Amino acid sequence: MIFYICTKNMYLWYIKYTTIQKDTTILLYSNNQLKMGNEKHTTEECNGRVSSVKDALYVLSGKWKLPLLIALMNGPERFKDIQRSLDGITPKMLSKELRELELNALVERKVFNTVPVSITYELTPYTETVMPIIKALGDWGKQHREKLVEERRTEAVDTN
């Protein structure tokens, strides 16, 4: 069974085979219209959005993809330089992530005919389309961290 839900005025989520919590409002209308706020959506539009989000998450998912894109923002870098800037990434993982980003047209690998051969990696112009997402995630992450710190401070004051 598929549900389309809106939890506490957040975004529409697609849930399959899951338990619906008590504070969840199910927004399934008989005429195939879903309503969130003042907007109405058909189930086809919602399915399309879910598919688009899944595609984006597929491209950007993982521990290293976003930090890797951020590391390349300053310009072309060699493999070892990238590895040094991303503390903790193994060469095997870095190679895999670079290959996947290259397949998705976000990173370009350039081979220079020198002795020894030089290889650099750089962002493609298409990567500019991802930058607002990275900025928004960074802003939200900062806001979320501050919220959690404030809540913990408030809890600590309340218990004393």
Helices and strands as residue ranges (DSSP letters): E 2-7, E 12-16, E 24-26, E 33-36, E 39-42, H 43-60, H 65-71, G 72-74, E 77-78, H 79-85, H 91-103, E 107-112, E 118-123, G 125-129, H 131-159
